[in-house]
Structures are given as structure tokens and as C-alpha cells.
Amino acid sequence: MKILAAVDESEYLSLVLKRAFELAAKDRDELSVITVINVSLVHACKAEVPNIQEMLREGVNYTVKQIEAQAEAAMVKVNIVVEESVSPADAICNYAENNKIDLIVIGSKGAKEIQRFFVGSVSQKVVEYAPCSVHVVKK
């Protein structure tokens, strides 16, 4: 089975990774982890927050380091994917479709309040539009 864990730098990062590692370890499934830079925030906030793009990239770099560290600690091999999109949910669903993913693991929440204001709930959209089953991790 091919599993895709969708994460951001939220408090759900560790919970989603832990669950994805558990699921992948059972049958030695192939595991990819995706994080998405929301470029719509760059356009919407650039005037008020001139360094927004740099801030988002720093967040993604932090997320990638966390994924690498947690995968190493769990002794799990992962393929890390970083995408840029105006819709993180679309990027996740498109990746899943293009790579024939069987299961997406995602947190029930994650986006910061400003992101939620602009794009709504990523997890809700993924559940609705994903081409495969979705496992939603709650606290």
C-alpha cells in the first residue's frame, strides 16, 4: 500500500507522522510525506507582511527537519515532498492521484487562523475530494 502523510508546521505534525509511521510499519508500506507552501497567502499578505514568502519557507524548512528527525528516530524511510500551490488541499489530492496513493493521513486541524480564513479547512477538502481513503488524526 502507498501512504501519503500530509503535514504542516502545526501541533498535529508529530501526531500525523506517528500514525503514518505506525500504519506504514505494519506491512512495510511505501510512505511519502507532503507539505505545501500556500502561495495564495503570499499574494494576499505581501503588502502587510513583506517577508511572508520567507516566513512560509522557514516554516516548511522547519517542517522538513522535523519529518527527517522523526523518521530517523522511528527508523522509517520516507519520501519528503514539498509543493507550492494556491490550494494545499488540491496539491495533496493531485499528488495522491498522480502517484496512485492508497491512503492519506492528515490532521483534523493544522492551518493557522489566517490560513483558515483564506482557504478553509484543508482536511475537510481532502476528505471530500481525495481519490483514496483518508485517515484523519485527532488529538
One Martini backbone bead per residue (centre of mass of N, CA, C, O) as a GRO file, in nm:
protein
  139
    1MET     BB    1   0.100   0.034   0.018
    2LYS     BB    2   0.023   0.381  -0.030
    3ILE     BB    3   0.140   0.653   0.171
    4LEU     BB    4   0.009   0.983   0.277
    5ALA     BB    5   0.145   1.251   0.454
    6ALA     BB    6  -0.012   1.548   0.576
    7VAL     BB    7   0.173   1.851   0.652
    8ASP     BB    8   0.262   2.087   0.900
    9GLU     BB    9   0.366   2.320   1.163
   10SER     BB   10   0.184   2.196   1.354
   11GLU     BB   11   0.071   2.011   1.628
   12TYR     BB   12   0.010   1.756   1.420
   13LEU     BB   13   0.273   1.648   1.310
   14SER     BB   14   0.345   1.415   1.512
   15LEU     BB   15   0.075   1.261   1.497
   16VAL     BB   16   0.078   1.198   1.195
   17LEU     BB   17   0.350   1.058   1.179
   18LYS     BB   18   0.301   0.835   1.384
   19ARG     BB   19   0.063   0.706   1.231
   20ALA     BB   20   0.208   0.659   0.960
   21PHE     BB   21   0.432   0.479   1.072
   22GLU     BB   22   0.247   0.258   1.180
   23LEU     BB   23   0.110   0.185   0.912
   24ALA     BB   24   0.374   0.127   0.745
   25ALA     BB   25   0.505  -0.095   0.935
   26LYS     BB   26   0.317  -0.335   0.915
   27ASP     BB   27   0.381  -0.372   0.569
   28ARG     BB   28   0.601  -0.198   0.444
   29ASP     BB   29   0.513   0.065   0.338
   30GLU     BB   30   0.482   0.330   0.138
   31LEU     BB   31   0.622   0.661   0.228
   32SER     BB   32   0.482   0.985   0.216
   33VAL     BB   33   0.559   1.341   0.262
   34ILE     BB   34   0.355   1.636   0.272
   35THR     BB   35   0.416   1.984   0.194
   36VAL     BB   36   0.256   2.316   0.171
   37ILE     BB   37   0.280   2.607  -0.006
   38ASN     BB   38   0.083   2.894   0.033
   39VAL     BB   39   0.060   3.128  -0.224
   40SER     BB   40  -0.193   3.296  -0.147
   41LEU     BB   41  -0.059   3.434   0.098
   42VAL     BB   42   0.150   3.596  -0.050
   43HIS     BB   43  -0.052   3.775  -0.210
   44ALA     BB   44  -0.241   3.870   0.033
   45CYS     BB   45   0.021   3.966   0.245
   46LYS     BB   46   0.259   4.135   0.123
   47ALA     BB   47   0.193   4.427   0.219
   48GLU     BB   48   0.183   4.357   0.536
   49VAL     BB   49   0.404   4.105   0.475
   50PRO     BB   50   0.692   4.119   0.309
   51ASN     BB   51   0.815   3.826   0.445
   52ILE     BB   52   0.618   3.580   0.388
   53GLN     BB   53   0.781   3.385   0.210
   54GLU     BB   54   1.008   3.339   0.413
   55MET     BB   55   0.829   3.234   0.641
   56LEU     BB   56   0.716   2.987   0.489
   57ARG     BB   57   0.992   2.854   0.429
   58GLU     BB   58   1.074   2.820   0.724
   59GLY     BB   59   0.838   2.635   0.794
   60VAL     BB   60   0.917   2.412   0.593
   61ASN     BB   61   1.200   2.358   0.700
   62TYR     BB   62   1.105   2.271   0.977
   63THR     BB   63   0.926   2.038   0.883
   64VAL     BB   64   1.145   1.871   0.743
   65LYS     BB   65   1.322   1.831   0.994
   66GLN     BB   66   1.106   1.683   1.156
   67ILE     BB   67   1.065   1.449   0.968
   68GLU     BB   68   1.355   1.343   0.965
   69ALA     BB   69   1.383   1.299   1.273
   70GLN     BB   70   1.136   1.108   1.312
   71ALA     BB   71   1.218   0.894   1.105
   72GLU     BB   72   1.487   0.821   1.232
   73ALA     BB   73   1.377   0.740   1.514
   74ALA     BB   74   1.172   0.520   1.367
   75MET     BB   75   1.305   0.382   1.122
   76VAL     BB   76   1.194   0.547   0.861
   77LYS     BB   77   1.115   0.560   0.526
   78VAL     BB   78   1.101   0.870   0.337
   79ASN     BB   79   0.919   1.079   0.116
   80ILE     BB   80   0.980   1.414   0.051
   81VAL     BB   81   0.728   1.670  -0.015
   82VAL     BB   82   0.730   1.987  -0.193
   83GLU     BB   83   0.475   2.225  -0.238
   84GLU     BB   84   0.310   2.461  -0.457
   85SER     BB   85  -0.002   2.640  -0.371
   86VAL     BB   86  -0.328   2.776  -0.358
   87SER     BB   87  -0.405   2.461  -0.276
   88PRO     BB   88  -0.337   2.222  -0.058
   89ALA     BB   89  -0.561   2.018  -0.120
   90ASP     BB   90  -0.502   1.991  -0.421
   91ALA     BB   91  -0.208   1.898  -0.394
   92ILE     BB   92  -0.271   1.640  -0.237
   93CYS     BB   93  -0.473   1.511  -0.436
   94ASN     BB   94  -0.288   1.514  -0.686
   95TYR     BB   95  -0.063   1.345  -0.572
   96ALA     BB   96  -0.234   1.098  -0.511
   97GLU     BB   97  -0.325   1.047  -0.801
   98ASN     BB   98  -0.041   1.049  -0.955
   99ASN     BB   99   0.069   0.816  -0.720
  100LYS     BB  100  -0.133   0.603  -0.622
  101ILE     BB  101  -0.272   0.647  -0.356
  102ASP     BB  102  -0.437   0.475  -0.077
  103LEU     BB  103  -0.346   0.678   0.173
  104ILE     BB  104  -0.442   0.945   0.384
  105VAL     BB  105  -0.270   1.142   0.632
  106ILE     BB  106  -0.444   1.370   0.858
  107GLY     BB  107  -0.523   1.644   1.021
  108SER     BB  108  -0.799   1.809   1.155
  109LYS     BB  109  -0.581   2.022   1.199
  110GLY     BB  110  -0.345   2.333   1.141
  111ALA     BB  111  -0.407   2.588   1.044
  112LYS     BB  112  -0.391   2.893   1.069
  113GLU     BB  113  -0.614   3.135   1.100
  114ILE     BB  114  -0.539   3.288   0.837
  115GLN     BB  115  -0.555   3.040   0.654
  116ARG     BB  116  -0.849   2.961   0.714
  117PHE     BB  117  -0.971   3.222   0.605
  118PHE     BB  118  -0.869   3.173   0.301
  119VAL     BB  119  -0.911   2.823   0.273
  120GLY     BB  120  -0.991   2.664   0.497
  121SER     BB  121  -1.024   2.327   0.536
  122VAL     BB  122  -0.809   2.096   0.435
  123SER     BB  123  -0.922   1.831   0.548
  124GLN     BB  124  -1.207   1.857   0.433
  125LYS     BB  125  -1.121   1.864   0.133
  126VAL     BB  126  -0.973   1.595   0.126
  127VAL     BB  127  -1.207   1.415   0.207
  128GLU     BB  128  -1.388   1.500  -0.038
  129TYR     BB  129  -1.148   1.479  -0.296
  130ALA     BB  130  -1.015   1.224  -0.265
  131PRO     BB  131  -0.897   0.921  -0.438
  132CYS     BB  132  -0.902   0.815  -0.135
  133SER     BB  133  -0.840   0.731   0.159
  134VAL     BB  134  -0.895   0.888   0.492
  135HIS     BB  135  -0.691   0.965   0.776
  136VAL     BB  136  -0.796   1.116   1.073
  137VAL     BB  137  -0.626   1.311   1.308
  138LYS     BB  138  -0.669   1.330   1.654
  139LYS     BB  139  -0.634   1.432   1.990
   0.00000   0.00000   0.00000
